[in-house]
Amino acid sequence: MLMTKQYCYYKIIMMIIVLGESMFGYIKILKPELKIRDYELYKGVYCSLCKQLGKDYGLTSRFFLNFDFTFLSLCLLSLSKDNCEFKKSNCSFCFTKKCLQCTCKDDSLKYAAAITIITSYHKLLDNISDKKAFQKIPYYILSKLIKSKYNKAKKFYPNITDIIENQMKKQSEFEKENSNSIDHAAHLTATSLAEIFKFAYNETDDNLYRFGYCLGRFIYICDALDDLEKDFKEKNFNPFLSDSKEPVDYFQIRLRGISVLNTTADELAKCYELIPFNKYKAILDNIIYYGLDNTINIVLRKEEKSDAKPV
Amino acid sequence: MRNPYDVLGISSSASIDEVKSAYKKLAAQYHSDSLSSPETEKRINEINQAYDTIILTRFESNNSYQNTSESRFSPDLNGVREKIKNKKYDEAEMQLDSISPSQRTAEWYFLKGVICNNRGWFEEAKKNYTIACQMEPSNSEYQNAFNSISDSSNGGYRASKRQGYTGSNSSSFCNLCNTLICADCCCDCFCDDSICC
């Protein structure tokens, strides 16, 4: 009985994910520039986060695994004093595959897993309010499915959940104003991410706050640029569209987008160097110096998206 | 690259004076070593780089106006500068906004830009720096801030950290063939065909 119920969940979620767009995943590695051993480690962190999600929130939550929060776990593991070791173990999705698993004692992965659930849930709510009539349904089902998991995550980390909830509420209020300031529009998402980083590290470190801020800003702007055509067609809110006249000048918008994304990524890189990351430097360097650029290229030239499948 | 704070042996909350004194001490120590082994040179380079990184990224907006004489500034904006130095951005902005639009000088726009930049509102910051530069093109303080953010918007900082990656290169063998064929065509103009085809 249980098995069949689980199976139904899988089917529903898989269908929705195939139909719907990817929700996150702008902070990635650039594979050709990474050494194989670092790549294996990165995959290890990815798998560990997946396992952690499964352990804390059940199998269905594993579908919300994404690269942005793999990056978060990587940063947290890098900052943690604990010496993590990796050992090989079985993957629960593929019996023949063995992947590296992190055997870390501290809460880094648990925290990253909770954040994954919390932000995915809010993203779903956001999608529901954006879509029209029938398109709401898949997101509605999904959000109902992870509601209980969201409550569990909230129980683990009530403070950060409250902060994110607050920011999201302000975000939807802001979107009604239809302002064209990108700084304003990105501010709330950016602040959420800044708080996520600050909360994890517990020390009042300005650099870490700014690092998180720039990261959130980067993700928000990428998302806005990625959805440009779709938002125009469906008349959704998009900070890049709100002031332009009828024939939308996509070229000008893209130029503006490149400049804003580059500035944000550059500031991110400057902050990154001042934070005492002491492990996985090669992977983090790769993401900051190569991966972000790759993302900018992909977002701005959408047709290349199919070539750049991650991992 | 190691964390610049570790290189200089200071904590990440060190003030600008502490950074400077730590740098001077280390620099003096390594320069007094008369034996200039490659190891020492590497270390000196590392110290210099660490110092540059910290100063450029953390104190850039502050120290650019610490050196200039304060008497030049209009008196009511000195308070704003003081607040920015102490990281009280909200108070500084409130004070700025209380000045009526007709009395806004180039310095006003520059300070507004500094506040935006510190908050992470880069587009607004760039706009304000641009206005400041237009109003007073000869001021190097405004110009530096503007150049720095313009460089960022081209991704200059990350580009300087990358080593040799140029995206997907076309195969070099293909290039070689192309060059050969071109060269052959040129040759044909002057003398006999060197590649028969």
HADDOCK unambig.tbl for C-alpha pairs under 7 A between the chains (distance, minus, plus):
assign (segid A and resid 183 and name CA) (segid B and resid 121 and name CA) 5.10 0.50 0.50
assign (segid A and resid 183 and name CA) (segid B and resid 123 and name CA) 6.60 0.50 0.50
assign (segid A and resid 214 and name CA) (segid B and resid 120 and name CA) 6.89 0.50 0.50
assign (segid A and resid 259 and name CA) (segid B and resid 153 and name CA) 4.64 0.50 0.50
assign (segid A and resid 259 and name CA) (segid B and resid 154 and name CA) 6.46 0.50 0.50
assign (segid A and resid 260 and name CA) (segid B and resid 123 and name CA) 6.62 0.50 0.50
assign (segid A and resid 260 and name CA) (segid B and resid 153 and name CA) 6.42 0.50 0.50
assign (segid A and resid 262 and name CA) (segid B and resid 152 and name CA) 6.33 0.50 0.50
assign (segid A and resid 262 and name CA) (segid B and resid 153 and name CA) 4.86 0.50 0.50
assign (segid A and resid 262 and name CA) (segid B and resid 154 and name CA) 6.02 0.50 0.50
assign (segid A and resid 262 and name CA) (segid B and resid 155 and name CA) 4.95 0.50 0.50
assign (segid A and resid 263 and name CA) (segid B and resid 122 and name CA) 6.99 0.50 0.50
assign (segid A and resid 263 and name CA) (segid B and resid 152 and name CA) 4.68 0.50 0.50
assign (segid A and resid 263 and name CA) (segid B and resid 153 and name CA) 4.27 0.50 0.50
assign (segid A and resid 263 and name CA) (segid B and resid 155 and name CA) 6.53 0.50 0.50
assign (segid A and resid 266 and name CA) (segid B and resid 152 and name CA) 5.65 0.50 0.50
assign (segid A and resid 266 and name CA) (segid B and resid 155 and name CA) 5.92 0.50 0.50
assign (segid A and resid 266 and name CA) (segid B and resid 157 and name CA) 5.87 0.50 0.50
assign (segid A and resid 266 and name CA) (segid B and resid 158 and name CA) 6.05 0.50 0.50
assign (segid A and resid 269 and name CA) (segid B and resid 158 and name CA) 6.81 0.50 0.50
assign (segid A and resid 270 and name CA) (segid B and resid 57 and name CA) 6.16 0.50 0.50
assign (segid A and resid 273 and name CA) (segid B and resid 3 and name CA) 6.55 0.50 0.50
assign (segid A and resid 274 and name CA) (segid B and resid 3 and name CA) 6.47 0.50 0.50
assign (segid A and resid 274 and name CA) (segid B and resid 4 and name CA) 6.75 0.50 0.50
assign (segid A and resid 276 and name CA) (segid B and resid 3 and name CA) 5.78 0.50 0.50
assign (segid A and resid 289 and name CA) (segid B and resid 158 and name CA) 5.59 0.50 0.50
assign (segid A and resid 289 and name CA) (segid B and resid 162 and name CA) 6.41 0.50 0.50
